[in-house]
């Protein structure tokens, strides 16, 4: 994946994945950098640490 060389980290929300029937096993190994049990809380914690976020 080209994004791996851009410095962008891809986090998958396991709650959102569950809502659409996805599991970790269904995601290609090189696609996601990290899984967050609840994406919203993960993002809020990163914002508190002065990280920049991008939502899609």
C-alpha positions in Angstrom: 0.0 0.0 0.0 1.4 3.4 -1.0 0.1 5.1 2.1 2.6 3.3 4.3 5.3 5.5 2.9 3.5 8.8 3.6 3.7 8.9 7.3 -0.1 8.5 7.6 -1.2 5.9 10.1 -4.5 4.1 9.4 -6.6 3.1 12.5 -9.6 0.9 12.1 -12.5 1.2 14.5 -13.6 -2.2 15.6 -17.0 -1.0 16.6 -17.7 0.4 13.1 -16.2 -2.8 11.6 -18.6 -4.9 13.7 -21.6 -2.8 12.6 -20.9 -3.7 8.9 -19.9 -7.3 9.6 -16.1 -7.0 9.3 -13.6 -8.7 11.5 -9.8 -8.2 11.8 -9.4 -11.5 9.9 -11.2 -10.0 6.9 -8.9 -6.9 6.6 -5.7 -7.4 4.6 -2.7 -7.6 6.9 -0.9 -4.6 5.3 -3.9 -2.3 5.1 -4.4 -1.2 8.7 -1.7 0.0 11.1 -3.7 -0.4 14.3 -7.2 -1.4 15.5 -9.1 0.7 18.1 -11.9 -0.9 20.0 -13.8 2.4 20.0 -12.5 4.8 17.3 -14.1 7.9 18.7 -12.4 7.6 22.1 -9.1 6.8 20.3 -9.4 10.0 18.3 -10.3 12.1 21.3 -7.3 10.9 23.2 -5.0 11.7 20.2 -6.5 15.2 19.9 -5.7 15.7 23.5 -2.1 14.8 22.7 -2.1 17.5 19.9 -2.3 15.0 17.0 -3.9 16.1 13.8 -6.7 13.9 12.6 -8.4 13.3 9.2 -11.8 11.7 9.1 -13.2 9.7 6.1 
